[in-house]
Amino acid sequence: MGFEYKLTFEDPRWYSENRAILRDDLRALPTFKAELPGGELRFRADEVPSSWSYDLRVFLRPQQIDIEVSSSTRSLLEDLRGFIDRVRRKTAVHFVDDDGSPVSLA
C-alpha cells in the first residue's frame, strides 16, 4: 500500500510561473528515471530490488503537485525532502496527506 501526498502553494501564480523550473529540479534528482505524458515523473531507488518500474511518482498538476509513494527508501525520501526544502526557501508551501493533514519528512 502506498501513500499519497500533495504539495500545495499559497501563491498559485508562483507555482504556475515556475512549474517548468520545478520540473527541471525534479529531473535533476538522482532517483529520477522517466517522464511520461501528462506531467508524470517517475523515480526509483536502485538500492532496493523491485518488480515495479517506479517507487515514487510525481504529477505536476495545474494547481499543485501530487506525490504517490509506493516504496519509502532512504534515497527517495532524501530526494523528496531536499526538493521540498528548496521549494520552501522560495515560496510558502504545504506538504499534506490525502486528508489534508500536514506531513513531516523529518
Summary of the structure (lengths in Angstrom):
residues: 106
radius of gyration: 13.0
end to end distance: 20.9
largest distance: 39.7
contacts: 286
relative contact order: 0.25
helix: 29%
strand: 31%
